Amino acid sequence: IDSVSAHLLLPQEVAQKPLSINTPVYLAKATLQATSIEHFNQRIALRAGMTFAAEIAIRERNLMQWLFEPLYELHGGVL
């Protein structure tokens, strides 16, 4: 990921082709490391207009941190 917009974009601010956007989104720009992917041992060339879905991890937590985070925040960050 090269950059992520600082502000949400509303659906009417986003080009709706080839997707239809119904909720606010962030614009992310990325540089591809290859011009193809391998799927079930078959090489597939990437072409202009192809879409994809991605999840971007903004931080990592262990299970205990994830479970106790609401309690931690409730007490102002002090347990």
C-alpha positions in Angstrom: 0.0 0.0 0.0 1.5 3.3 -1.1 -1.1 5.7 0.4 -4.5 5.8 2.0 -6.7 8.9 1.9 -6.9 10.9 5.1 -10.7 11.3 4.8 -13.6 9.1 3.9 -15.0 9.4 0.4 -18.8 9.4 0.0 -20.3 7.1 -2.7 -21.1 10.0 -4.9 -17.5 11.1 -4.8 -16.2 7.7 -6.1 -16.2 6.6 -9.7 -18.9 3.8 -9.8 -17.4 1.7 -12.6 -16.7 -1.2 -12.5 -18.0 -1.3 -8.9 -21.1 0.1 -7.2 -20.1 1.8 -3.9 -22.9 2.2 -1.3 -21.0 3.2 1.8 -18.2 5.7 2.5 -14.7 4.3 1.7 -11.1 5.3 1.9 -9.1 5.6 -1.3 -6.0 3.3 -1.2 -3.3 3.3 -3.8 -1.0 0.3 -4.1 2.0 -0.8 -6.3 1.7 -4.3 -7.7 4.7 -6.6 -7.2 3.8 -8.8 -10.2 1.6 -8.6 -13.4 0.0 -12.0 -12.7 -1.2 -14.2 -9.9 -1.2 -18.0 -9.4 -4.5 -19.6 -8.6 -4.8 -23.4 -8.2 -1.5 -23.8 -10.0 -2.7 -21.7 -12.9 -1.1 -18.4 -13.8 -3.6 -15.6 -14.4 -2.5 -12.3 -16.0 -3.8 -9.1 -14.3 -5.6 -6.8 -16.7 -6.8 -3.2 -16.4 -10.3 -3.0 -14.9 -10.0 -6.1 -12.7 -11.2 -5.6 -9.2 -10.2 -7.1 -5.9 -11.1 -7.0 -2.2 -8.5 -6.5 0.5 -8.3 -6.2 4.3 -5.7 -3.9 5.7 -4.4 -4.7 9.1 -3.8 -1.4 10.9 -2.4 -3.1 14.0 -1.9 -6.5 15.5 -3.1 -7.7 18.9 -2.9 -10.9 20.7 -6.2 -12.6 22.0 -5.9 -11.2 25.5 -5.4 -7.6 24.2 -8.4 -8.0 21.9 -10.6 -9.4 24.7 -9.7 -6.8 27.3 -9.5 -3.7 25.0 -13.1 -2.5 25.7 -12.5 -2.7 29.5 -9.1 -1.0 29.1 -10.7 1.9 27.1 -13.6 2.1 29.6 -11.1 2.9 32.4 -9.3 5.6 30.4 -6.4 3.3 29.3 -5.5 2.3 32.9 -6.3 -1.1 34.4 
